[in-house]
Amino acid sequence: MPKNKTHSGAKKRFKITGSGKVLRERAGKRHLLEHKPSKLTRRLTGNAEMAPGDSKTIKKLLGK
């Protein structure tokens, strides 16, 4: 039976922690930052944890 391939789009967007949680970047911090308040851009910094329902799908895409 052939090996399963990792979804290359998911591979770039998500990270799995040692305990099995799925981390993602927050949306809205790529472009047009000049007119967004600094308060908002600071809030969008860092990683967020995925909802449990979505993380099941993402783990499948990543071959976990």
Predicted model as a PDB file, atoms N, CA, C, CB and O in Angstrom, pLDDT in the B-factor column:
MODEL        1                                                                  
ATOM      1  N   MET A   1       0.845  -1.194   0.000  1.00 83.00           N  
ATOM      2  CA  MET A   1       0.000   0.000   0.000  1.00 83.00           C  
ATOM      3  C   MET A   1       0.890   1.258   0.000  1.00 83.00           C  
ATOM      4  CB  MET A   1      -0.961  -0.002   1.238  1.00 83.00           C  
ATOM      5  O   MET A   1       1.861   1.323   0.754  1.00 83.00           O  
ATOM      6  N   PRO A   2       0.561   2.265  -0.849  1.00 91.00           N  
ATOM      7  CA  PRO A   2       1.416   3.453  -0.922  1.00 91.00           C  
ATOM      8  C   PRO A   2       1.313   4.313   0.335  1.00 91.00           C  
ATOM      9  CB  PRO A   2       1.050   4.285  -2.142  1.00 91.00           C  
ATOM     10  O   PRO A   2       0.344   4.242   1.091  1.00 91.00           O  
ATOM     11  N   LYS A   3       2.345   5.122   0.526  1.00 89.00           N  
ATOM     12  CA  LYS A   3       2.362   6.031   1.680  1.00 89.00           C  
ATOM     13  C   LYS A   3       1.380   7.175   1.449  1.00 89.00           C  
ATOM     14  CB  LYS A   3       3.794   6.586   1.930  1.00 89.00           C  
ATOM     15  O   LYS A   3       1.105   7.551   0.309  1.00 89.00           O  
ATOM     16  N   ASN A   4       0.854   7.725   2.545  1.00 89.00           N  
ATOM     17  CA  ASN A   4      -0.001   8.906   2.446  1.00 89.00           C  
ATOM     18  C   ASN A   4       0.878  10.143   2.353  1.00 89.00           C  
ATOM     19  CB  ASN A   4      -0.970   9.005   3.662  1.00 89.00           C  
ATOM     20  O   ASN A   4       1.927  10.221   2.993  1.00 89.00           O  
ATOM     21  N   LYS A   5       0.441  11.114   1.547  1.00 93.00           N  
ATOM     22  CA  LYS A   5       1.200  12.347   1.400  1.00 93.00           C  
ATOM     23  C   LYS A   5       0.626  13.419   2.325  1.00 93.00           C  
ATOM     24  CB  LYS A   5       1.184  12.828  -0.069  1.00 93.00           C  
ATOM     25  O   LYS A   5      -0.587  13.529   2.502  1.00 93.00           O  
ATOM     26  N   THR A   6       1.526  14.200   2.906  1.00 95.00           N  
ATOM     27  CA  THR A   6       1.135  15.325   3.746  1.00 95.00           C  
ATOM     28  C   THR A   6       0.583  16.424   2.858  1.00 95.00           C  
ATOM     29  CB  THR A   6       2.332  15.843   4.591  1.00 95.00           C  
ATOM     30  O   THR A   6       1.134  16.693   1.790  1.00 95.00           O  
ATOM     31  N   HIS A   7      -0.491  17.058   3.283  1.00 96.00           N  
ATOM     32  CA  HIS A   7      -1.079  18.174   2.535  1.00 96.00           C  
ATOM     33  C   HIS A   7      -0.139  19.366   2.649  1.00 96.00           C  
ATOM     34  CB  HIS A   7      -2.516  18.533   3.068  1.00 96.00           C  
ATOM     35  O   HIS A   7       0.069  19.897   3.741  1.00 96.00           O  
ATOM     36  N   SER A   8       0.435  19.792   1.509  1.00 96.00           N  
ATOM     37  CA  SER A   8       1.495  20.806   1.549  1.00 96.00           C  
ATOM     38  C   SER A   8       0.978  22.166   2.002  1.00 96.00           C  
ATOM     39  CB  SER A   8       2.140  20.939   0.181  1.00 96.00           C  
ATOM     40  O   SER A   8       1.739  22.943   2.579  1.00 96.00           O  
ATOM     41  N   GLY A   9      -0.292  22.474   1.760  1.00 96.00           N  
ATOM     42  CA  GLY A   9      -0.869  23.745   2.229  1.00 96.00           C  
ATOM     43  C   GLY A   9      -1.021  23.748   3.729  1.00 96.00           C  
ATOM     44  O   GLY A   9      -0.750  24.756   4.382  1.00 96.00           O  
ATOM     45  N   ALA A  10      -1.455  22.624   4.288  1.00 96.00           N  
ATOM     46  CA  ALA A  10      -1.650  22.512   5.741  1.00 96.00           C  
ATOM     47  C   ALA A  10      -0.310  22.516   6.465  1.00 96.00           C  
ATOM     48  CB  ALA A  10      -2.435  21.229   6.087  1.00 96.00           C  
ATOM     49  O   ALA A  10      -0.180  23.062   7.560  1.00 96.00           O  
ATOM     50  N   LYS A  11       0.678  21.899   5.834  1.00 96.00           N  
ATOM     51  CA  LYS A  11       2.024  21.809   6.400  1.00 96.00           C  
ATOM     52  C   LYS A  11       2.602  23.201   6.668  1.00 96.00           C  
ATOM     53  CB  LYS A  11       2.950  21.025   5.455  1.00 96.00           C  
ATOM     54  O   LYS A  11       3.315  23.406   7.650  1.00 96.00           O  
ATOM     55  N   LYS A  12       2.281  24.168   5.772  1.00 96.00           N  
ATOM     56  CA  LYS A  12       2.804  25.528   5.898  1.00 96.00           C  
ATOM     57  C   LYS A  12       2.040  26.356   6.927  1.00 96.00           C  
ATOM     58  CB  LYS A  12       2.759  26.221   4.557  1.00 96.00           C  
ATOM     59  O   LYS A  12       2.574  27.339   7.442  1.00 96.00           O  
ATOM     60  N   ARG A  13       0.803  25.978   7.233  1.00 96.00           N  
ATOM     61  CA  ARG A  13      -0.064  26.820   8.054  1.00 96.00           C  
ATOM     62  C   ARG A  13      -0.229  26.384   9.497  1.00 96.00           C  
ATOM     63  CB  ARG A  13      -1.384  26.883   7.440  1.00 96.00           C  
ATOM     64  O   ARG A  13      -0.549  27.201  10.361  1.00 96.00           O  
ATOM     65  N   PHE A  14      -0.013  25.098   9.768  1.00 97.00           N  
ATOM     66  CA  PHE A  14      -0.288  24.581  11.104  1.00 97.00           C  
ATOM     67  C   PHE A  14       0.922  23.884  11.701  1.00 97.00           C  
ATOM     68  CB  PHE A  14      -1.460  23.626  11.064  1.00 97.00           C  
ATOM     69  O   PHE A  14       1.797  23.399  10.984  1.00 97.00           O  
ATOM     70  N   LYS A  15       0.955  23.843  13.038  1.00 96.00           N  
ATOM     71  CA  LYS A  15       2.038  23.195  13.763  1.00 96.00           C  
ATOM     72  C   LYS A  15       1.413  22.387  14.889  1.00 96.00           C  
ATOM     73  CB  LYS A  15       3.076  24.238  14.312  1.00 96.00           C  
ATOM     74  O   LYS A  15       0.489  22.857  15.554  1.00 96.00           O  
ATOM     75  N   ILE A  16       1.907  21.181  15.105  1.00 96.00           N  
ATOM     76  CA  ILE A  16       1.388  20.347  16.182  1.00 96.00           C  
ATOM     77  C   ILE A  16       2.382  20.365  17.340  1.00 96.00           C  
ATOM     78  CB  ILE A  16       1.129  18.889  15.690  1.00 96.00           C  
ATOM     79  O   ILE A  16       3.576  20.132  17.151  1.00 96.00           O  
ATOM     80  N   THR A  17       1.872  20.646  18.545  1.00 96.00           N  
ATOM     81  CA  THR A  17       2.725  20.700  19.732  1.00 96.00           C  
ATOM     82  C   THR A  17       3.020  19.287  20.220  1.00 96.00           C  
ATOM     83  CB  THR A  17       2.057  21.532  20.855  1.00 96.00           C  
ATOM     84  O   THR A  17       2.468  18.310  19.714  1.00 96.00           O  
ATOM     85  N   GLY A  18       3.884  19.200  21.192  1.00 96.00           N  
ATOM     86  CA  GLY A  18       4.242  17.903  21.755  1.00 96.00           C  
ATOM     87  C   GLY A  18       3.065  17.189  22.392  1.00 96.00           C  
ATOM     88  O   GLY A  18       2.985  15.961  22.369  1.00 96.00           O  
ATOM     89  N   SER A  19       2.140  17.973  22.969  1.00 95.00           N  
ATOM     90  CA  SER A  19       0.971  17.366  23.623  1.00 95.00           C  
ATOM     91  C   SER A  19      -0.161  17.089  22.643  1.00 95.00           C  
ATOM     92  CB  SER A  19       0.467  18.269  24.735  1.00 95.00           C  
ATOM     93  O   SER A  19      -1.198  16.550  23.030  1.00 95.00           O  
ATOM     94  N   GLY A  20       0.032  17.460  21.352  1.00 94.00           N  
ATOM     95  CA  GLY A  20      -0.957  17.128  20.327  1.00 94.00           C  
ATOM     96  C   GLY A  20      -1.919  18.243  19.966  1.00 94.00           C  
ATOM     97  O   GLY A  20      -2.858  18.025  19.201  1.00 94.00           O  
ATOM     98  N   LYS A  21      -1.698  19.447  20.510  1.00 96.00           N  
ATOM     99  CA  LYS A  21      -2.564  20.573  20.152  1.00 96.00           C  
ATOM    100  C   LYS A  21      -2.138  21.116  18.795  1.00 96.00           C  
ATOM    101  CB  LYS A  21      -2.510  21.693  21.236  1.00 96.00           C  
ATOM    102  O   LYS A  21      -0.973  21.005  18.414  1.00 96.00           O  
ATOM    103  N   VAL A  22      -3.092  21.707  18.059  1.00 97.00           N  
ATOM    104  CA  VAL A  22      -2.784  22.278  16.747  1.00 97.00           C  
ATOM    105  C   VAL A  22      -2.753  23.793  16.883  1.00 97.00           C  
ATOM    106  CB  VAL A  22      -3.830  21.832  15.667  1.00 97.00           C  
ATOM    107  O   VAL A  22      -3.709  24.399  17.367  1.00 97.00           O  
ATOM    108  N   LEU A  23      -1.643  24.407  16.453  1.00 98.00           N  
ATOM    109  CA  LEU A  23      -1.488  25.855  16.516  1.00 98.00           C  
ATOM    110  C   LEU A  23      -1.614  26.455  15.131  1.00 98.00           C  
ATOM    111  CB  LEU A  23      -0.142  26.232  17.139  1.00 98.00           C  
ATOM    112  O   LEU A  23      -1.242  25.838  14.133  1.00 98.00           O  
ATOM    113  N   ARG A  24      -2.149  27.676  15.084  1.00 97.00           N  
ATOM    114  CA  ARG A  24      -2.322  28.401  13.826  1.00 97.00           C  
ATOM    115  C   ARG A  24      -1.980  29.861  14.044  1.00 97.00           C  
ATOM    116  CB  ARG A  24      -3.768  28.252  13.284  1.00 97.00           C  
ATOM    117  O   ARG A  24      -1.962  30.340  15.178  1.00 97.00           O  
ATOM    118  N   GLU A  25      -1.707  30.575  12.947  1.00 96.00           N  
ATOM    119  CA  GLU A  25      -1.484  32.019  13.013  1.00 96.00           C  
ATOM    120  C   GLU A  25      -2.845  32.709  12.937  1.00 96.00           C  
ATOM    121  CB  GLU A  25      -0.532  32.509  11.857  1.00 96.00           C  
ATOM    122  O   GLU A  25      -3.784  32.173  12.348  1.00 96.00           O  
ATOM    123  N   ARG A  26      -2.950  33.886  13.529  1.00 96.00           N  
ATOM    124  CA  ARG A  26      -4.206  34.638  13.478  1.00 96.00           C  
ATOM    125  C   ARG A  26      -4.328  35.368  12.145  1.00 96.00           C  
ATOM    126  CB  ARG A  26      -4.292  35.643  14.650  1.00 96.00           C  
ATOM    127  O   ARG A  26      -3.327  35.796  11.569  1.00 96.00           O  
ATOM    128  N   ALA A  27      -5.545  35.506  11.666  1.00 95.00           N  
ATOM    129  CA  ALA A  27      -5.798  36.179  10.386  1.00 95.00           C  
ATOM    130  C   ALA A  27      -5.744  37.693  10.557  1.00 95.00           C  
ATOM    131  CB  ALA A  27      -7.167  35.757   9.812  1.00 95.00           C  
ATOM    132  O   ALA A  27      -5.957  38.211  11.653  1.00 95.00           O  
ATOM    133  N   GLY A  28      -5.460  38.391   9.474  1.00 94.00           N  
ATOM    134  CA  GLY A  28      -5.530  39.849   9.483  1.00 94.00           C  
ATOM    135  C   GLY A  28      -4.231  40.563   9.789  1.00 94.00           C  
ATOM    136  O   GLY A  28      -4.245  41.745  10.130  1.00 94.00           O  
ATOM    137  N   LYS A  29      -3.109  39.872   9.677  1.00 95.00           N  
ATOM    138  CA  LYS A  29      -1.833  40.528  10.002  1.00 95.00           C  
ATOM    139  C   LYS A  29      -0.831  40.414   8.844  1.00 95.00           C  
ATOM    140  CB  LYS A  29      -1.229  39.913  11.280  1.00 95.00           C  
ATOM    141  O   LYS A  29       0.379  40.419   9.069  1.00 95.00           O  
ATOM    142  N   ARG A  30      -1.327  40.313   7.631  1.00 94.00           N  
ATOM    143  CA  ARG A  30      -0.447  40.154   6.472  1.00 94.00           C  
ATOM    144  C   ARG A  30      -0.202  41.477   5.738  1.00 94.00           C  
ATOM    145  CB  ARG A  30      -1.041  39.136   5.509  1.00 94.00           C  
ATOM    146  O   ARG A  30       0.938  41.811   5.415  1.00 94.00           O  
ATOM    147  N   HIS A  31      -1.264  42.216   5.481  1.00 95.00           N  
ATOM    148  CA  HIS A  31      -1.105  43.445   4.691  1.00 95.00           C  
ATOM    149  C   HIS A  31      -2.134  44.473   5.146  1.00 95.00           C  
ATOM    150  CB  HIS A  31      -1.257  43.155   3.166  1.00 95.00           C  
ATOM    151  O   HIS A  31      -2.998  44.178   5.971  1.00 95.00           O  
ATOM    152  N   LEU A  32      -2.029  45.694   4.593  1.00 96.00           N  
ATOM    153  CA  LEU A  32      -2.888  46.827   4.972  1.00 96.00           C  
ATOM    154  C   LEU A  32      -2.817  47.109   6.471  1.00 96.00           C  
ATOM    155  CB  LEU A  32      -4.341  46.552   4.564  1.00 96.00           C  
ATOM    156  O   LEU A  32      -3.826  47.425   7.102  1.00 96.00           O  
ATOM    157  N   LEU A  33      -1.612  46.990   7.034  1.00 96.00           N  
ATOM    158  CA  LEU A  33      -1.443  47.156   8.478  1.00 96.00           C  
ATOM    159  C   LEU A  33      -1.376  48.634   8.881  1.00 96.00           C  
ATOM    160  CB  LEU A  33      -0.179  46.434   8.941  1.00 96.00           C  
ATOM    161  O   LEU A  33      -1.552  48.978  10.050  1.00 96.00           O  
ATOM    162  N   GLU A  34      -1.121  49.496   7.901  1.00 96.00           N  
ATOM    163  CA  GLU A  34      -0.925  50.901   8.205  1.00 96.00           C  
ATOM    164  C   GLU A  34      -2.175  51.543   8.810  1.00 96.00           C  
ATOM    165  CB  GLU A  34      -0.519  51.643   6.954  1.00 96.00           C  
ATOM    166  O   GLU A  34      -2.079  52.373   9.714  1.00 96.00           O  
ATOM    167  N   HIS A  35      -3.343  51.155   8.306  1.00 96.00           N  
ATOM    168  CA  HIS A  35      -4.576  51.785   8.812  1.00 96.00           C  
ATOM    169  C   HIS A  35      -5.213  51.023   9.970  1.00 96.00           C  
ATOM    170  CB  HIS A  35      -5.581  51.910   7.692  1.00 96.00           C  
ATOM    171  O   HIS A  35      -6.217  51.471  10.522  1.00 96.00           O  
ATOM    172  N   LYS A  36      -4.647  49.891  10.340  1.00 97.00           N  
ATOM    173  CA  LYS A  36      -5.184  49.131  11.478  1.00 97.00           C  
ATOM    174  C   LYS A  36      -4.570  49.668  12.771  1.00 97.00           C  
ATOM    175  CB  LYS A  36      -4.891  47.598  11.321  1.00 97.00           C  
ATOM    176  O   LYS A  36      -3.390  50.018  12.795  1.00 97.00           O  
ATOM    177  N   PRO A  37      -5.351  49.735  13.831  1.00 97.00           N  
ATOM    178  CA  PRO A  37      -4.800  50.235  15.099  1.00 97.00           C  
ATOM    179  C   PRO A  37      -3.692  49.328  15.624  1.00 97.00           C  
ATOM    180  CB  PRO A  37      -5.910  50.359  16.149  1.00 97.00           C  
ATOM    181  O   PRO A  37      -3.737  48.111  15.444  1.00 97.00           O  
ATOM    182  N   SER A  38      -2.699  49.928  16.274  1.00 97.00           N  
ATOM    183  CA  SER A  38      -1.592  49.164  16.837  1.00 97.00           C  
ATOM    184  C   SER A  38      -2.099  48.163  17.866  1.00 97.00           C  
ATOM    185  CB  SER A  38      -0.558  50.101  17.472  1.00 97.00           C  
ATOM    186  O   SER A  38      -1.539  47.078  18.024  1.00 97.00           O  
ATOM    187  N   LYS A  39      -3.158  48.538  18.560  1.00 97.00           N  
ATOM    188  CA  LYS A  39      -3.770  47.678  19.573  1.00 97.00           C  
ATOM    189  C   LYS A  39      -4.233  46.358  18.933  1.00 97.00           C  
ATOM    190  CB  LYS A  39      -4.967  48.404  20.256  1.00 97.00           C  
ATOM    191  O   LYS A  39      -4.066  45.279  19.502  1.00 97.00           O  
ATOM    192  N   LEU A  40      -4.817  46.480  17.741  1.00 96.00           N  
ATOM    193  CA  LEU A  40      -5.305  45.303  17.021  1.00 96.00           C  
ATOM    194  C   LEU A  40      -4.159  44.433  16.534  1.00 96.00           C  
ATOM    195  CB  LEU A  40      -6.170  45.725  15.842  1.00 96.00           C  
ATOM    196  O   LEU A  40      -4.190  43.213  16.696  1.00 96.00           O  
ATOM    197  N   THR A  41      -3.140  45.057  15.935  1.00 97.00           N  
ATOM    198  CA  THR A  41      -2.019  44.273  15.394  1.00 97.00           C  
ATOM    199  C   THR A  41      -1.250  43.570  16.500  1.00 97.00           C  
ATOM    200  CB  THR A  41      -1.072  45.173  14.598  1.00 97.00           C  
ATOM    201  O   THR A  41      -0.733  42.473  16.286  1.00 97.00           O  
ATOM    202  N   ARG A  42      -1.162  44.181  17.682  1.00 97.00           N  
ATOM    203  CA  ARG A  42      -0.516  43.509  18.810  1.00 97.00           C  
ATOM    204  C   ARG A  42      -1.345  42.324  19.282  1.00 97.00           C  
ATOM    205  CB  ARG A  42      -0.296  44.490  19.966  1.00 97.00           C  
ATOM    206  O   ARG A  42      -0.801  41.288  19.664  1.00 97.00           O  
ATOM    207  N   ARG A  43      -2.657  42.483  19.253  1.00 96.00           N  
ATOM    208  CA  ARG A  43      -3.555  41.405  19.685  1.00 96.00           C  
ATOM    209  C   ARG A  43      -3.465  40.198  18.743  1.00 96.00           C  
ATOM    210  CB  ARG A  43      -5.009  41.914  19.753  1.00 96.00           C  
ATOM    211  O   ARG A  43      -3.622  39.051  19.162  1.00 96.00           O  
ATOM    212  N   LEU A  44      -3.210  40.485  17.462  1.00 96.00           N  
ATOM    213  CA  LEU A  44      -3.143  39.415  16.458  1.00 96.00           C  
ATOM    214  C   LEU A  44      -1.793  38.707  16.435  1.00 96.00           C  
ATOM    215  CB  LEU A  44      -3.436  39.979  15.087  1.00 96.00           C  
ATOM    216  O   LEU A  44      -1.630  37.718  15.721  1.00 96.00           O  
ATOM    217  N   THR A  45      -0.823  39.199  17.205  1.00 96.00           N  
ATOM    218  CA  THR A  45       0.507  38.591  17.248  1.00 96.00           C  
ATOM    219  C   THR A  45       0.455  37.246  17.966  1.00 96.00           C  
ATOM    220  CB  THR A  45       1.512  39.532  17.945  1.00 96.00           C  
ATOM    221  O   THR A  45      -0.352  37.050  18.875  1.00 96.00           O  
ATOM    222  N   GLY A  46       1.316  36.329  17.555  1.00 96.00           N  
ATOM    223  CA  GLY A  46       1.423  35.044  18.237  1.00 96.00           C  
ATOM    224  C   GLY A  46       0.517  33.986  17.649  1.00 96.00           C  
ATOM    225  O   GLY A  46      -0.221  34.235  16.696  1.00 96.00           O  
ATOM    226  N   ASN A  47       0.581  32.803  18.230  1.00 96.00           N  
ATOM    227  CA  ASN A  47      -0.193  31.672  17.737  1.00 96.00           C  
ATOM    228  C   ASN A  47      -1.462  31.482  18.544  1.00 96.00           C  
ATOM    229  CB  ASN A  47       0.639  30.404  17.771  1.00 96.00           C  
ATOM    230  O   ASN A  47      -1.539  31.867  19.710  1.00 96.00           O  
ATOM    231  N   ALA A  48      -2.466  30.875  17.897  1.00 97.00           N  
ATOM    232  CA  ALA A  48      -3.711  30.537  18.569  1.00 97.00           C  
ATOM    233  C   ALA A  48      -3.926  29.041  18.441  1.00 97.00           C  
ATOM    234  CB  ALA A  48      -4.913  31.332  17.978  1.00 97.00           C  
ATOM    235  O   ALA A  48      -3.427  28.408  17.510  1.00 97.00           O  
ATOM    236  N   GLU A  49      -4.664  28.487  19.374  1.00 97.00           N  
ATOM    237  CA  GLU A  49      -4.950  27.052  19.336  1.00 97.00           C  
ATOM    238  C   GLU A  49      -6.217  26.824  18.518  1.00 97.00           C  
ATOM    239  CB  GLU A  49      -5.108  26.469  20.779  1.00 97.00           C  
ATOM    240  O   GLU A  49      -7.175  27.591  18.617  1.00 97.00           O  
ATOM    241  N   MET A  50      -6.216  25.765  17.710  1.00 96.00           N  
ATOM    242  CA  MET A  50      -7.385  25.446  16.895  1.00 96.00           C  
ATOM    243  C   MET A  50      -8.488  24.855  17.762  1.00 96.00           C  
ATOM    244  CB  MET A  50      -7.011  24.470  15.766  1.00 96.00           C  
ATOM    245  O   MET A  50      -8.227  24.279  18.818  1.00 96.00           O  
ATOM    246  N   ALA A  51      -9.723  25.008  17.296  1.00 95.00           N  
ATOM    247  CA  ALA A  51     -10.871  24.397  17.972  1.00 95.00           C  
ATOM    248  C   ALA A  51     -10.750  22.880  17.832  1.00 95.00           C  
ATOM    249  CB  ALA A  51     -12.236  24.917  17.373  1.00 95.00           C  
ATOM    250  O   ALA A  51     -10.253  22.394  16.816  1.00 95.00           O  
ATOM    251  N   PRO A  52     -11.196  22.127  18.838  1.00 94.00           N  
ATOM    252  CA  PRO A  52     -11.034  20.662  18.806  1.00 94.00           C  
ATOM    253  C   PRO A  52     -11.642  19.990  17.576  1.00 94.00           C  
ATOM    254  CB  PRO A  52     -11.651  20.067  20.036  1.00 94.00           C  
ATOM    255  O   PRO A  52     -11.089  19.016  17.064  1.00 94.00           O  
ATOM    256  N   GLY A  53     -12.767  20.500  17.105  1.00 94.00           N  
ATOM    257  CA  GLY A  53     -13.411  19.921  15.922  1.00 94.00           C  
ATOM    258  C   GLY A  53     -12.585  20.081  14.669  1.00 94.00           C  
ATOM    259  O   GLY A  53     -12.519  19.178  13.835  1.00 94.00           O  
ATOM    260  N   ASP A  54     -11.945  21.251  14.538  1.00 95.00           N  
ATOM    261  CA  ASP A  54     -11.122  21.524  13.361  1.00 95.00           C  
ATOM    262  C   ASP A  54      -9.778  20.817  13.438  1.00 95.00           C  
ATOM    263  CB  ASP A  54     -10.909  23.020  13.203  1.00 95.00           C  
ATOM    264  O   ASP A  54      -9.224  20.417  12.414  1.00 95.00           O  
ATOM    265  N   SER A  55      -9.253  20.662  14.653  1.00 95.00           N  
ATOM    266  CA  SER A  55      -7.918  20.056  14.770  1.00 95.00           C  
ATOM    267  C   SER A  55      -7.925  18.608  14.328  1.00 95.00           C  
ATOM    268  CB  SER A  55      -7.411  20.152  16.205  1.00 95.00           C  
ATOM    269  O   SER A  55      -6.900  18.101  13.872  1.00 95.00           O  
ATOM    270  N   LYS A  56      -9.045  17.937  14.451  1.00 95.00           N  
ATOM    271  CA  LYS A  56      -9.139  16.539  14.002  1.00 95.00           C  
ATOM    272  C   LYS A  56      -8.913  16.465  12.489  1.00 95.00           C  
ATOM    273  CB  LYS A  56     -10.528  15.928  14.376  1.00 95.00           C  
ATOM    274  O   LYS A  56      -8.179  15.602  12.007  1.00 95.00           O  
ATOM    275  N   THR A  57      -9.550  17.376  11.747  1.00 95.00           N  
ATOM    276  CA  THR A  57      -9.402  17.434  10.288  1.00 95.00           C  
ATOM    277  C   THR A  57      -7.967  17.777   9.898  1.00 95.00           C  
ATOM    278  CB  THR A  57     -10.372  18.469   9.690  1.00 95.00           C  
ATOM    279  O   THR A  57      -7.407  17.178   8.980  1.00 95.00           O  
ATOM    280  N   ILE A  58      -7.379  18.740  10.596  1.00 96.00           N  
ATOM    281  CA  ILE A  58      -6.023  19.194  10.266  1.00 96.00           C  
ATOM    282  C   ILE A  58      -5.000  18.105  10.532  1.00 96.00           C  
ATOM    283  CB  ILE A  58      -5.668  20.448  11.067  1.00 96.00           C  
ATOM    284  O   ILE A  58      -4.059  17.928   9.758  1.00 96.00           O  
ATOM    285  N   LYS A  59      -5.180  17.375  11.623  1.00 96.00           N  
ATOM    286  CA  LYS A  59      -4.253  16.273  11.924  1.00 96.00           C  
ATOM    287  C   LYS A  59      -4.302  15.211  10.833  1.00 96.00           C  
ATOM    288  CB  LYS A  59      -4.588  15.641  13.290  1.00 96.00           C  
ATOM    289  O   LYS A  59      -3.288  14.596  10.506  1.00 96.00           O  
ATOM    290  N   LYS A  60      -5.481  15.005  10.278  1.00 94.00           N  
ATOM    291  CA  LYS A  60      -5.640  14.027   9.191  1.00 94.00           C  
ATOM    292  C   LYS A  60      -4.858  14.506   7.960  1.00 94.00           C  
ATOM    293  CB  LYS A  60      -7.160  13.822   8.838  1.00 94.00           C  
ATOM    294  O   LYS A  60      -4.191  13.712   7.296  1.00 94.00           O  
ATOM    295  N   LEU A  61      -4.944  15.827   7.658  1.00 95.00           N  
ATOM    296  CA  LEU A  61      -4.216  16.394   6.515  1.00 95.00           C  
ATOM    297  C   LEU A  61      -2.706  16.303   6.719  1.00 95.00           C  
ATOM    298  CB  LEU A  61      -4.626  17.857   6.295  1.00 95.00           C  
ATOM    299  O   LEU A  61      -1.951  16.156   5.758  1.00 95.00           O  
ATOM    300  N   LEU A  62      -2.272  16.390   7.976  1.00 95.00           N  
ATOM    301  CA  LEU A  62      -0.846  16.337   8.267  1.00 95.00           C  
ATOM    302  C   LEU A  62      -0.344  14.904   8.462  1.00 95.00           C  
ATOM    303  CB  LEU A  62      -0.544  17.159   9.500  1.00 95.00           C  
ATOM    304  O   LEU A  62       0.843  14.685   8.706  1.00 95.00           O  
ATOM    305  N   GLY A  63      -1.238  13.947   8.357  1.00 92.00           N  
ATOM    306  CA  GLY A  63      -0.843  12.535   8.474  1.00 92.00           C  
ATOM    307  C   GLY A  63      -0.610  12.097   9.889  1.00 92.00           C  
ATOM    308  O   GLY A  63       0.193  11.193  10.118  1.00 92.00           O  
ATOM    309  N   LYS A  64      -1.280  12.700  10.858  1.00 87.00           N  
ATOM    310  CA  LYS A  64      -1.116  12.318  12.274  1.00 87.00           C  
ATOM    311  C   LYS A  64      -2.319  11.524  12.744  1.00 87.00           C  
ATOM    312  CB  LYS A  64      -0.924  13.568  13.168  1.00 87.00           C  
ATOM    313  O   LYS A  64      -2.372  11.111  13.902  1.00 87.00           O  
TER     314      LYS A  64                                                      
ENDMDL                                                                          
END                                                                             
